[in-house]
Amino acid sequence: MAHQAHNIPWDLLTSNLEWKAPKPSDNFGTNLYPRMKSNQATDLSYFVEAFVKNLEEHAACERKKYQQHDDPPQPSDVILNEVTVRKISPSVRRWRKHWWSQRLCPSETCPLRGTDSEPCKCEPLPLKERQMSAFLRHFDHIEYCDYFGENNAVLFNLEVLKTLLLYGEMDALFRICAHPETHLTRTYDKGVCFDCGRHPYNDIGWHGIGRDMLWIYICLNVAYCFPELCDPKCGRTAEKDYRNTIFYQKTIDHCAKFPYGYYSTAGKFPHNQFFGLDPPHKVEKRIKTEENTEKRPPRWEKYATYREQEHPGPYGREPIHQYLSLSTSRYLSDGPSVSDTTRVRMTLCSKGLPVELALDIMEFANYEPVHRKLDPPHDPLHPSNREELGKYLKYCWQTMVRCFMLMKELGFDPVNGGREDPGMNWKSMIQDCIIELFGHEKDRGHDGDLEIWWTPDQRGDRIWYRNRRPDEEGYPGYVFVSRSDIKDALASASDD
């Protein structure tokens, strides 16, 4: 049974999807595509409404567990107590190992601060990073891309904020929200720069925590509703496998991988660990190894022509294991588990080698454990992974509820927030997720200002969503449309 099946009508979404594996020449990839049923727009719209309503009800119920009102704290007040610091410090150290985050040492006297050297050994969260003043910092809009200088401290604090959200430290977060000058009201959708457009890799805002949880939550629940794609007893084969689809591979790429040069990593670790992909410090180690040799594995350029033709990259083109190693070997994670490395170490020691020498040999051979939760790896819907899958989906849902509460606490509209009324706008986020995972660029109609809703290279019978107009609630975003909507638009255009 899908998660929250008693409250979320998953069948309204899945009944409108069907498996297709077109030929590469069709410029489509293997995926679940809309069936284009007559009631599809109504079903999808109702699914979104029910999902948001359930999220809102859970957030309201969860909010009652915490103190209802906090007085604005003073800048010198300690927000993060010792218990919280001990709890989140391992994760802080973990994301600071990333090539970018390791420059963000909060110690002003650290000799390694702002360098590409190995991570320093400084205290991860000194007193000044626990006080309210740390959450009152703001990005310098003149030097908005200077994350080594002017914006170094606020970027570090933003990563700490995400870590608190992932750990569910809502008492501390609600105290922070009580201060009217906190940067949370401005950094929820913060981009790296103004010139790079809106893309997950250009996004360092804390709303990305909720968006990634949503993508994975919908991806895995939808896959679960198609047993013929995930259960060999129901017809799953090497070709007909949910892991070979656009929606699954795209979710992995956007939510669990660490792209080279990515600015924010705190929110990726839960997903990266669940799916068993390489952590960022190993990614960088392998990149440096590749750059020092001429034996570099094939990269994404193999599918560059598809990207130029508005195809979503290599997704849905390769079986899962080939896809994971497509861009570079740094994403291979079929490495040894912790138990595997333990057995190898014991075997080496049984030959008379000291433990230190055995560890040196394993390090030299790059035989390091992959701290994954799935066994077998890369198959979250495998029967053996059912327990871990249940825990993970529950965690994703709880984190989405926390994001909803936090946005509400800041006085924003988490349901219909848009350009005029800022907020996370969960309705649009869910619509975007469905379209990104199960749609194609040529399925999109225009915003209604044109005489027809599609361009000459599009098929009118495949249009099932359009851009939201500026005068519509929740702009910018999308609207699901039916065949009758398109016919009416065409009739109106011909009458004019």
MIDO-128679 format. One record per residue (C-alpha): residue number from 1; residue in three letters; chain; x, y, z. Coordinates in steps of 0.05 Angstrom, whole numbers. Example, Ala and Ser with C-alpha at 12.3 -4.5 7.8 and 13.67 -1.06 7.14 Angstrom:
// residues 2
{site 1 'Ala' 'A' {246 -90 156}}
{site 2 'Ser' 'A' {273 -21 143}}
***
This chain:
// residues 496
{site 1 'Met' 'A' {0 0 0}}
{site 2 'Ala' 'A' {26 69 -18}}
{site 3 'His' 'A' {43 116 39}}
{site 4 'Gln' 'A' {-16 158 65}}
{site 5 'Ala' 'A' {-62 118 19}}
{site 6 'His' 'A' {-121 130 65}}
{site 7 'Asn' 'A' {-114 206 56}}
{site 8 'Ile' 'A' {-81 215 -12}}
{site 9 'Pro' 'A' {-119 188 -74}}
{site 10 'Trp' 'A' {-58 158 -109}}
{site 11 'Asp' 'A' {-103 121 -157}}
{site 12 'Leu' 'A' {-126 188 -188}}
{site 13 'Leu' 'A' {-54 200 -209}}
{site 14 'Thr' 'A' {-32 130 -227}}
{site 15 'Ser' 'A' {-95 112 -266}}
{site 16 'Asn' 'A' {-78 168 -314}}
{site 17 'Leu' 'A' {-8 141 -328}}
{site 18 'Glu' 'A' {17 85 -372}}
{site 19 'Trp' 'A' {84 52 -387}}
{site 20 'Lys' 'A' {116 70 -453}}
{site 21 'Ala' 'A' {185 54 -481}}
{site 22 'Pro' 'A' {189 91 -547}}
{site 23 'Lys' 'A' {248 85 -595}}
{site 24 'Pro' 'A' {305 135 -585}}
{site 25 'Ser' 'A' {288 165 -652}}
{site 26 'Asp' 'A' {222 188 -623}}
{site 27 'Asn' 'A' {259 236 -577}}
{site 28 'Phe' 'A' {223 206 -518}}
{site 29 'Gly' 'A' {251 162 -463}}
{site 30 'Thr' 'A' {222 103 -424}}
{site 31 'Asn' 'A' {172 130 -374}}
{site 32 'Leu' 'A' {102 132 -347}}
{site 33 'Tyr' 'A' {64 179 -393}}
{site 34 'Pro' 'A' {-6 210 -387}}
{site 35 'Arg' 'A' {-61 168 -419}}
{site 36 'Met' 'A' {-97 231 -443}}
{site 37 'Lys' 'A' {-163 208 -414}}
{site 38 'Ser' 'A' {-223 254 -418}}
{site 39 'Asn' 'A' {-224 264 -342}}
{site 40 'Gln' 'A' {-149 269 -333}}
{site 41 'Ala' 'A' {-146 344 -317}}
{site 42 'Thr' 'A' {-201 336 -265}}
{site 43 'Asp' 'A' {-167 276 -233}}
{site 44 'Leu' 'A' {-99 309 -229}}
{site 45 'Ser' 'A' {-128 373 -201}}
{site 46 'Tyr' 'A' {-166 335 -148}}
{site 47 'Phe' 'A' {-103 295 -130}}
{site 48 'Val' 'A' {-65 360 -119}}
{site 49 'Glu' 'A' {-120 389 -77}}
{site 50 'Ala' 'A' {-126 327 -34}}
{site 51 'Phe' 'A' {-50 322 -25}}
{site 52 'Val' 'A' {-45 395 -2}}
{site 53 'Lys' 'A' {-106 388 44}}
{site 54 'Asn' 'A' {-76 327 77}}
{site 55 'Leu' 'A' {-9 363 86}}
{site 56 'Glu' 'A' {-44 424 115}}
{site 57 'Glu' 'A' {-83 382 165}}
{site 58 'His' 'A' {-22 344 188}}
{site 59 'Ala' 'A' {16 410 196}}
{site 60 'Ala' 'A' {-39 440 238}}
{site 61 'Cys' 'A' {-41 379 282}}
{site 62 'Glu' 'A' {35 377 289}}
{site 63 'Arg' 'A' {39 451 307}}
{site 64 'Lys' 'A' {-2 439 370}}
{site 65 'Lys' 'A' {55 398 399}}
{site 66 'Tyr' 'A' {99 460 405}}
{site 67 'Gln' 'A' {95 525 444}}
{site 68 'Gln' 'A' {44 569 408}}
{site 69 'His' 'A' {80 635 418}}
{site 70 'Asp' 'A' {152 656 427}}
{site 71 'Asp' 'A' {177 725 445}}
{site 72 'Pro' 'A' {228 754 396}}
{site 73 'Pro' 'A' {296 732 421}}
{site 74 'Gln' 'A' {353 780 431}}
{site 75 'Pro' 'A' {413 776 384}}
{site 76 'Ser' 'A' {456 749 441}}
{site 77 'Asp' 'A' {407 694 461}}
{site 78 'Val' 'A' {431 623 450}}
{site 79 'Ile' 'A' {383 588 404}}
{site 80 'Leu' 'A' {419 522 396}}
{site 81 'Asn' 'A' {430 488 463}}
{site 82 'Glu' 'A' {483 435 477}}
{site 83 'Val' 'A' {435 377 464}}
{site 84 'Thr' 'A' {417 404 395}}
{site 85 'Val' 'A' {490 419 378}}
{site 86 'Arg' 'A' {512 349 396}}
{site 87 'Lys' 'A' {455 321 355}}
{site 88 'Ile' 'A' {469 358 291}}
{site 89 'Ser' 'A' {545 365 295}}
{site 90 'Pro' 'A' {559 299 257}}
{site 91 'Ser' 'A' {518 325 198}}
{site 92 'Val' 'A' {551 393 200}}
{site 93 'Arg' 'A' {619 360 197}}
{site 94 'Arg' 'A' {595 316 140}}
{site 95 'Trp' 'A' {571 372 94}}
{site 96 'Arg' 'A' {633 413 110}}
{site 97 'Lys' 'A' {675 359 77}}
{site 98 'His' 'A' {647 382 10}}
{site 99 'Trp' 'A' {695 422 -32}}
{site 100 'Trp' 'A' {652 485 -26}}
{site 101 'Ser' 'A' {627 477 44}}
{site 102 'Gln' 'A' {696 464 72}}
{site 103 'Arg' 'A' {711 537 57}}
{site 104 'Leu' 'A' {656 558 105}}
{site 105 'Cys' 'A' {693 548 170}}
{site 106 'Pro' 'A' {658 594 222}}
{site 107 'Ser' 'A' {724 607 257}}
{site 108 'Glu' 'A' {753 674 236}}
{site 109 'Thr' 'A' {823 651 258}}
{site 110 'Cys' 'A' {822 586 220}}
{site 111 'Pro' 'A' {885 583 176}}
{site 112 'Leu' 'A' {849 539 125}}
{site 113 'Arg' 'A' {788 582 117}}
{site 114 'Gly' 'A' {772 597 44}}
{site 115 'Thr' 'A' {821 547 17}}
{site 116 'Asp' 'A' {815 482 -22}}
{site 117 'Ser' 'A' {854 442 30}}
{site 118 'Glu' 'A' {829 385 72}}
{site 119 'Pro' 'A' {773 403 121}}
{site 120 'Cys' 'A' {798 436 184}}
{site 121 'Lys' 'A' {789 409 254}}
{site 122 'Cys' 'A' {756 471 283}}
{site 123 'Glu' 'A' {694 466 327}}
{site 124 'Pro' 'A' {635 458 279}}
{site 125 'Leu' 'A' {588 505 316}}
{site 126 'Pro' 'A' {622 556 361}}
{site 127 'Leu' 'A' {581 600 407}}
{site 128 'Lys' 'A' {570 656 356}}
{site 129 'Glu' 'A' {538 606 308}}
{site 130 'Arg' 'A' {489 584 361}}
{site 131 'Gln' 'A' {464 653 377}}
{site 132 'Met' 'A' {405 690 346}}
{site 133 'Ser' 'A' {452 739 314}}
{site 134 'Ala' 'A' {475 685 266}}
{site 135 'Phe' 'A' {404 679 239}}
{site 136 'Leu' 'A' {399 754 228}}
{site 137 'Arg' 'A' {452 756 174}}
{site 138 'His' 'A' {432 775 103}}
{site 139 'Phe' 'A' {462 764 35}}
{site 140 'Asp' 'A' {500 823 5}}
{site 141 'His' 'A' {461 840 -59}}
{site 142 'Ile' 'A' {519 878 -89}}
{site 143 'Glu' 'A' {568 821 -80}}
{site 144 'Tyr' 'A' {514 768 -85}}
{site 145 'Cys' 'A' {561 715 -115}}
{site 146 'Asp' 'A' {617 726 -65}}
{site 147 'Tyr' 'A' {608 664 -22}}
{site 148 'Phe' 'A' {681 666 1}}
{site 149 'Gly' 'A' {677 736 29}}
{site 150 'Glu' 'A' {615 779 42}}
{site 151 'Asn' 'A' {565 721 40}}
{site 152 'Asn' 'A' {608 668 72}}
{site 153 'Ala' 'A' {576 672 141}}
{site 154 'Val' 'A' {504 675 119}}
{site 155 'Leu' 'A' {513 616 72}}
{site 156 'Phe' 'A' {542 575 130}}
{site 157 'Asn' 'A' {482 593 173}}
{site 158 'Leu' 'A' {434 575 118}}
{site 159 'Glu' 'A' {465 505 116}}
{site 160 'Val' 'A' {457 500 191}}
{site 161 'Leu' 'A' {384 521 184}}
{site 162 'Lys' 'A' {372 465 134}}
{site 163 'Thr' 'A' {405 415 181}}
{site 164 'Leu' 'A' {358 436 237}}
{site 165 'Leu' 'A' {299 426 191}}
{site 166 'Leu' 'A' {323 357 170}}
{site 167 'Tyr' 'A' {331 337 243}}
{site 168 'Gly' 'A' {263 364 262}}
{site 169 'Glu' 'A' {289 415 312}}
{site 170 'Met' 'A' {225 456 308}}
{site 171 'Asp' 'A' {230 488 378}}
{site 172 'Ala' 'A' {293 524 356}}
{site 173 'Leu' 'A' {265 541 288}}
{site 174 'Phe' 'A' {201 571 317}}
{site 175 'Arg' 'A' {243 615 363}}
{site 176 'Ile' 'A' {282 639 302}}
{site 177 'Cys' 'A' {217 653 265}}
{site 178 'Ala' 'A' {194 697 323}}
{site 179 'His' 'A' {246 750 305}}
{site 180 'Pro' 'A' {221 796 250}}
{site 181 'Glu' 'A' {290 806 220}}
{site 182 'Thr' 'A' {309 734 209}}
{site 183 'His' 'A' {336 717 140}}
{site 184 'Leu' 'A' {287 658 134}}
{site 185 'Thr' 'A' {237 704 101}}
{site 186 'Arg' 'A' {286 719 45}}
{site 187 'Thr' 'A' {326 656 37}}
{site 188 'Tyr' 'A' {271 605 28}}
{site 189 'Asp' 'A' {278 610 -48}}
{site 190 'Lys' 'A' {348 639 -52}}
{site 191 'Gly' 'A' {385 627 -118}}
{site 192 'Val' 'A' {460 626 -126}}
{site 193 'Cys' 'A' {458 685 -173}}
{site 194 'Phe' 'A' {408 726 -212}}
{site 195 'Asp' 'A' {435 707 -280}}
{site 196 'Cys' 'A' {431 631 -277}}
{site 197 'Gly' 'A' {355 623 -279}}
{site 198 'Arg' 'A' {313 577 -236}}
{site 199 'His' 'A' {343 507 -234}}
{site 200 'Pro' 'A' {354 459 -176}}
{site 201 'Tyr' 'A' {429 467 -184}}
{site 202 'Asn' 'A' {423 542 -178}}
{site 203 'Asp' 'A' {380 537 -115}}
{site 204 'Ile' 'A' {409 544 -45}}
{site 205 'Gly' 'A' {344 565 -10}}
{site 206 'Trp' 'A' {315 523 45}}
{site 207 'His' 'A' {250 509 7}}
{site 208 'Gly' 'A' {292 460 -33}}
{site 209 'Ile' 'A' {288 413 27}}
{site 210 'Gly' 'A' {213 407 18}}
{site 211 'Arg' 'A' {216 403 -58}}
{site 212 'Asp' 'A' {266 346 -58}}
{site 213 'Met' 'A' {225 308 -6}}
{site 214 'Leu' 'A' {163 318 -49}}
{site 215 'Trp' 'A' {196 293 -113}}
{site 216 'Ile' 'A' {222 229 -80}}
{site 217 'Tyr' 'A' {156 218 -43}}
{site 218 'Ile' 'A' {115 221 -107}}
{site 219 'Cys' 'A' {166 183 -147}}
{site 220 'Leu' 'A' {170 123 -101}}
{site 221 'Asn' 'A' {96 121 -85}}
{site 222 'Val' 'A' {77 122 -158}}
{site 223 'Ala' 'A' {127 67 -174}}
{site 224 'Tyr' 'A' {98 26 -117}}
{site 225 'Cys' 'A' {29 30 -149}}
{site 226 'Phe' 'A' {56 -5 -212}}
{site 227 'Pro' 'A' {74 -75 -186}}
{site 228 'Glu' 'A' {88 -98 -258}}
{site 229 'Leu' 'A' {148 -50 -256}}
{site 230 'Cys' 'A' {176 -68 -188}}
{site 231 'Asp' 'A' {156 -140 -172}}
{site 232 'Pro' 'A' {184 -198 -213}}
{site 233 'Lys' 'A' {123 -239 -193}}
{site 234 'Cys' 'A' {78 -188 -227}}
{site 235 'Gly' 'A' {116 -182 -292}}
{site 236 'Arg' 'A' {178 -140 -278}}
{site 237 'Thr' 'A' {235 -154 -326}}
{site 238 'Ala' 'A' {303 -124 -339}}
{site 239 'Glu' 'A' {272 -79 -393}}
{site 240 'Lys' 'A' {206 -64 -357}}
{site 241 'Asp' 'A' {234 -36 -293}}
{site 242 'Tyr' 'A' {214 27 -256}}
{site 243 'Arg' 'A' {287 45 -246}}
{site 244 'Asn' 'A' {298 52 -321}}
{site 245 'Thr' 'A' {247 108 -327}}
{site 246 'Ile' 'A' {254 183 -335}}
{site 247 'Phe' 'A' {216 197 -271}}
{site 248 'Tyr' 'A' {260 153 -227}}
{site 249 'Gln' 'A' {327 172 -257}}
{site 250 'Lys' 'A' {310 246 -259}}
{site 251 'Thr' 'A' {290 244 -185}}
{site 252 'Ile' 'A' {357 211 -167}}
{site 253 'Asp' 'A' {395 263 -207}}
{site 254 'His' 'A' {360 324 -178}}
{site 255 'Cys' 'A' {351 302 -106}}
{site 256 'Ala' 'A' {406 252 -87}}
{site 257 'Lys' 'A' {468 267 -128}}
{site 258 'Phe' 'A' {520 319 -113}}
{site 259 'Pro' 'A' {535 357 -177}}
{site 260 'Tyr' 'A' {606 381 -184}}
{site 261 'Gly' 'A' {610 452 -159}}
{site 262 'Tyr' 'A' {542 451 -124}}
{site 263 'Tyr' 'A' {538 504 -71}}
{site 264 'Ser' 'A' {491 472 -21}}
{site 265 'Thr' 'A' {497 400 2}}
{site 266 'Ala' 'A' {463 395 70}}
{site 267 'Gly' 'A' {395 376 41}}
{site 268 'Lys' 'A' {423 321 -4}}
{site 269 'Phe' 'A' {453 276 49}}
{site 270 'Pro' 'A' {390 239 72}}
{site 271 'His' 'A' {373 220 0}}
{site 272 'Asn' 'A' {445 207 -19}}
{site 273 'Gln' 'A' {452 158 39}}
{site 274 'Phe' 'A' {386 124 26}}
{site 275 'Phe' 'A' {401 110 -47}}
{site 276 'Gly' 'A' {473 92 -32}}
{site 277 'Leu' 'A' {507 142 -77}}
{site 278 'Asp' 'A' {577 169 -65}}
{site 279 'Pro' 'A' {583 226 -15}}
{site 280 'Pro' 'A' {613 291 -41}}
{site 281 'His' 'A' {683 282 -12}}
{site 282 'Lys' 'A' {690 217 -52}}
{site 283 'Val' 'A' {661 251 -113}}
{site 284 'Glu' 'A' {715 304 -110}}
{site 285 'Lys' 'A' {770 252 -96}}
{site 286 'Arg' 'A' {751 214 -159}}
{site 287 'Ile' 'A' {745 276 -201}}
{site 288 'Lys' 'A' {816 295 -183}}
{site 289 'Thr' 'A' {839 225 -200}}
{site 290 'Glu' 'A' {805 228 -268}}
{site 291 'Glu' 'A' {834 296 -283}}
{site 292 'Asn' 'A' {904 270 -270}}
{site 293 'Thr' 'A' {896 213 -319}}
{site 294 'Glu' 'A' {872 205 -391}}
{site 295 'Lys' 'A' {827 146 -373}}
{site 296 'Arg' 'A' {764 185 -363}}
{site 297 'Pro' 'A' {697 148 -369}}
{site 298 'Pro' 'A' {643 170 -418}}
{site 299 'Arg' 'A' {603 231 -399}}
{site 300 'Trp' 'A' {534 260 -410}}
{site 301 'Glu' 'A' {556 290 -477}}
{site 302 'Lys' 'A' {532 225 -508}}
{site 303 'Tyr' 'A' {462 253 -501}}
{site 304 'Ala' 'A' {476 327 -515}}
{site 305 'Thr' 'A' {436 325 -580}}
{site 306 'Tyr' 'A' {374 303 -542}}
{site 307 'Arg' 'A' {381 362 -494}}
{site 308 'Glu' 'A' {384 409 -553}}
{site 309 'Gln' 'A' {318 378 -577}}
{site 310 'Glu' 'A' {285 391 -510}}
{site 311 'His' 'A' {293 320 -487}}
{site 312 'Pro' 'A' {306 314 -412}}
{site 313 'Gly' 'A' {378 292 -418}}
{site 314 'Pro' 'A' {396 219 -414}}
{site 315 'Tyr' 'A' {338 200 -369}}
{site 316 'Gly' 'A' {300 138 -391}}
{site 317 'Arg' 'A' {353 120 -442}}
{site 318 'Glu' 'A' {395 71 -403}}
{site 319 'Pro' 'A' {385 15 -352}}
{site 320 'Ile' 'A' {395 39 -281}}
{site 321 'His' 'A' {467 15 -271}}
{site 322 'Gln' 'A' {490 44 -337}}
{site 323 'Tyr' 'A' {455 109 -321}}
{site 324 'Leu' 'A' {489 115 -253}}
{site 325 'Ser' 'A' {557 109 -286}}
{site 326 'Leu' 'A' {540 149 -348}}
{site 327 'Ser' 'A' {568 217 -329}}
{site 328 'Thr' 'A' {630 192 -293}}
{site 329 'Ser' 'A' {651 135 -248}}
{site 330 'Arg' 'A' {644 178 -187}}
{site 331 'Tyr' 'A' {570 160 -185}}
{site 332 'Leu' 'A' {582 85 -183}}
{site 333 'Ser' 'A' {559 60 -115}}
{site 334 'Asp' 'A' {561 -15 -121}}
{site 335 'Gly' 'A' {621 -12 -76}}
{site 336 'Pro' 'A' {628 -53 -13}}
{site 337 'Ser' 'A' {582 -46 45}}
{site 338 'Val' 'A' {608 -36 116}}
{site 339 'Ser' 'A' {603 -111 129}}
{site 340 'Asp' 'A' {642 -125 65}}
{site 341 'Thr' 'A' {700 -81 86}}
{site 342 'Thr' 'A' {700 -111 155}}
{site 343 'Arg' 'A' {708 -181 126}}
{site 344 'Val' 'A' {764 -158 81}}
{site 345 'Arg' 'A' {800 -125 138}}
{site 346 'Met' 'A' {793 -187 181}}
{site 347 'Thr' 'A' {819 -230 123}}
{site 348 'Leu' 'A' {881 -186 115}}
{site 349 'Cys' 'A' {894 -187 189}}
{site 350 'Ser' 'A' {887 -263 190}}
{site 351 'Lys' 'A' {946 -265 143}}
{site 352 'Gly' 'A' {989 -233 197}}
{site 353 'Leu' 'A' {983 -160 175}}
{site 354 'Pro' 'A' {975 -106 229}}
{site 355 'Val' 'A' {908 -71 229}}
{site 356 'Glu' 'A' {941 -5 210}}
{site 357 'Leu' 'A' {974 -36 149}}
{site 358 'Ala' 'A' {909 -71 129}}
{site 359 'Leu' 'A' {872 -4 131}}
{site 360 'Asp' 'A' {927 29 90}}
{site 361 'Ile' 'A' {922 -25 37}}
{site 362 'Met' 'A' {846 -17 33}}
{site 363 'Glu' 'A' {853 58 28}}
{site 364 'Phe' 'A' {905 53 -27}}
{site 365 'Ala' 'A' {858 7 -65}}
{site 366 'Asn' 'A' {801 57 -54}}
{site 367 'Tyr' 'A' {763 0 -20}}
{site 368 'Glu' 'A' {718 42 23}}
{site 369 'Pro' 'A' {649 24 47}}
{site 370 'Val' 'A' {587 55 17}}
{site 371 'His' 'A' {542 74 75}}
{site 372 'Arg' 'A' {477 55 41}}
{site 373 'Lys' 'A' {412 33 73}}
{site 374 'Leu' 'A' {387 -9 15}}
{site 375 'Asp' 'A' {407 -81 7}}
{site 376 'Pro' 'A' {405 -99 -50}}
{site 377 'Pro' 'A' {427 -29 -71}}
{site 378 'His' 'A' {392 15 -122}}
{site 379 'Asp' 'A' {325 -20 -113}}
{site 380 'Pro' 'A' {283 14 -59}}
{site 381 'Leu' 'A' {221 -25 -78}}
{site 382 'His' 'A' {255 -93 -70}}
{site 383 'Pro' 'A' {218 -135 -18}}
{site 384 'Ser' 'A' {281 -138 25}}
{site 385 'Asn' 'A' {281 -62 29}}
{site 386 'Arg' 'A' {208 -55 48}}
{site 387 'Glu' 'A' {222 -35 120}}
{site 388 'Glu' 'A' {274 18 101}}
{site 389 'Leu' 'A' {227 44 47}}
{site 390 'Gly' 'A' {171 53 97}}
{site 391 'Lys' 'A' {217 92 145}}
{site 392 'Tyr' 'A' {243 135 89}}
{site 393 'Leu' 'A' {174 154 61}}
{site 394 'Lys' 'A' {151 171 132}}
{site 395 'Tyr' 'A' {212 215 141}}
{site 396 'Cys' 'A' {199 250 74}}
{site 397 'Trp' 'A' {127 264 94}}
{site 398 'Gln' 'A' {146 289 163}}
{site 399 'Thr' 'A' {198 336 133}}
{site 400 'Met' 'A' {146 364 84}}
{site 401 'Val' 'A' {100 377 143}}
{site 402 'Arg' 'A' {156 414 179}}
{site 403 'Cys' 'A' {168 458 117}}
{site 404 'Phe' 'A' {94 473 114}}
{site 405 'Met' 'A' {94 493 188}}
{site 406 'Leu' 'A' {155 536 181}}
{site 407 'Met' 'A' {127 575 122}}
{site 408 'Lys' 'A' {62 585 160}}
{site 409 'Glu' 'A' {100 609 221}}
{site 410 'Leu' 'A' {134 662 179}}
{site 411 'Gly' 'A' {67 690 158}}
{site 412 'Phe' 'A' {69 665 86}}
{site 413 'Asp' 'A' {17 627 47}}
{site 414 'Pro' 'A' {43 556 39}}
{site 415 'Val' 'A' {-15 535 -5}}
{site 416 'Asn' 'A' {-26 589 -58}}
{site 417 'Gly' 'A' {35 633 -49}}
{site 418 'Gly' 'A' {56 667 -113}}
{site 419 'Arg' 'A' {89 729 -140}}
{site 420 'Glu' 'A' {42 776 -102}}
{site 421 'Asp' 'A' {37 734 -39}}
{site 422 'Pro' 'A' {104 699 -26}}
{site 423 'Gly' 'A' {104 627 -1}}
{site 424 'Met' 'A' {124 557 -21}}
{site 425 'Asn' 'A' {59 546 -59}}
{site 426 'Trp' 'A' {52 471 -49}}
{site 427 'Lys' 'A' {-2 467 -102}}
{site 428 'Ser' 'A' {46 492 -155}}
{site 429 'Met' 'A' {103 450 -128}}
{site 430 'Ile' 'A' {61 386 -135}}
{site 431 'Gln' 'A' {38 406 -204}}
{site 432 'Asp' 'A' {110 421 -225}}
{site 433 'Cys' 'A' {132 354 -197}}
{site 434 'Ile' 'A' {80 315 -236}}
{site 435 'Ile' 'A' {96 352 -300}}
{site 436 'Glu' 'A' {172 346 -291}}
{site 437 'Leu' 'A' {169 272 -276}}
{site 438 'Phe' 'A' {115 248 -324}}
{site 439 'Gly' 'A' {111 302 -377}}
{site 440 'His' 'A' {149 324 -438}}
{site 441 'Glu' 'A' {165 394 -462}}
{site 442 'Lys' 'A' {120 384 -523}}
{site 443 'Asp' 'A' {61 367 -477}}
{site 444 'Arg' 'A' {58 440 -454}}
{site 445 'Gly' 'A' {8 489 -482}}
{site 446 'His' 'A' {19 564 -481}}
{site 447 'Asp' 'A' {-13 611 -431}}
{site 448 'Gly' 'A' {-75 626 -472}}
{site 449 'Asp' 'A' {-52 693 -499}}
{site 450 'Leu' 'A' {-38 661 -566}}
{site 451 'Glu' 'A' {-90 642 -617}}
{site 452 'Ile' 'A' {-72 568 -608}}
{site 453 'Trp' 'A' {-41 532 -550}}
{site 454 'Trp' 'A' {15 496 -586}}
{site 455 'Thr' 'A' {70 510 -635}}
{site 456 'Pro' 'A' {77 476 -703}}
{site 457 'Asp' 'A' {125 423 -676}}
{site 458 'Gln' 'A' {76 401 -622}}
{site 459 'Arg' 'A' {18 353 -626}}
{site 460 'Gly' 'A' {-47 384 -603}}
{site 461 'Asp' 'A' {-73 316 -580}}
{site 462 'Arg' 'A' {-16 311 -529}}
{site 463 'Ile' 'A' {-27 378 -495}}
{site 464 'Trp' 'A' {-47 366 -422}}
{site 465 'Tyr' 'A' {-21 428 -385}}
{site 466 'Arg' 'A' {-7 501 -398}}
{site 467 'Asn' 'A' {27 560 -365}}
{site 468 'Arg' 'A' {-12 598 -314}}
{site 469 'Arg' 'A' {-30 669 -335}}
{site 470 'Pro' 'A' {-6 729 -294}}
{site 471 'Asp' 'A' {-78 745 -274}}
{site 472 'Glu' 'A' {-90 674 -247}}
{site 473 'Glu' 'A' {-83 654 -174}}
{site 474 'Gly' 'A' {-16 622 -158}}
{site 475 'Tyr' 'A' {22 652 -217}}
{site 476 'Pro' 'A' {74 631 -239}}
{site 477 'Gly' 'A' {58 558 -248}}
{site 478 'Tyr' 'A' {18 509 -290}}
{site 479 'Val' 'A' {-54 489 -301}}
{site 480 'Phe' 'A' {-78 420 -322}}
{site 481 'Val' 'A' {-122 423 -383}}
{site 482 'Ser' 'A' {-169 374 -417}}
{site 483 'Arg' 'A' {-187 361 -489}}
{site 484 'Ser' 'A' {-251 400 -481}}
{site 485 'Asp' 'A' {-211 461 -456}}
{site 486 'Ile' 'A' {-169 459 -519}}
{site 487 'Lys' 'A' {-230 452 -563}}
{site 488 'Asp' 'A' {-262 511 -529}}
{site 489 'Ala' 'A' {-199 552 -538}}
{site 490 'Leu' 'A' {-196 534 -612}}
{site 491 'Ala' 'A' {-270 550 -622}}
{site 492 'Ser' 'A' {-261 617 -587}}
{site 493 'Ala' 'A' {-199 634 -629}}
{site 494 'Ser' 'A' {-236 616 -694}}
{site 495 'Asp' 'A' {-295 659 -675}}
{site 496 'Asp' 'A' {-249 718 -664}}
***
